[in-house]
Amino acid sequence: MSQIESLTGGSGYPTFPVAPGYRVNVRSGPGTNYSIEKVLPYDASVTIRCQTDGQSVSGPYGTSNIWDCIGNGLFVSDAYVRTGVDGYVVNRCA
């Protein structure tokens, strides 16, 4: 398996760990005013398809207004995802 395949899990999208010790809400849009669609279990990882601006949220990785799209209409705050950078790591959502 190549380094790219191990990072993307073969999906073509990169996968990153969620902050340890947190059960993160998955929302229907990029803000806490959107409905909770599900809750990620402790020590989960997420595959980020695209990222978009949204409500600013403070979490274990700082304060960010970036939201990660992890599925069709499913978003988590980037403040809870360990991407290793402050900023975008994938393309912006269309």
Stockholm file with secondary structure:
# STOCKHOLM 1.0

chainA/1-94         MSQIESLTGGSGYPTFPVAPGYRVNVRSGPGTNYSIEKVLPYDASVTIRCQTDGQSVSGPYGTSNIWDCIGNGLFVSDAYVRTGVDGYVVNRCA
#=GR chainA/1-94 SS CCHHHHHHTTTTSCEEEBCTTCCCEEESSSSTTSCEEEECCTTCEEECCEEEEEEEEEETTEEEEEEEEEETTEEEEGGGBCCSSSSCSSCBCC
#=GC SS_cons        CCHHHHHHTTTTSCEEEBCTTCCCEEESSSSTTSCEEEECCTTCEEECCEEEEEEEEEETTEEEEEEEEEETTEEEEGGGBCCSSSSCSSCBCC
//
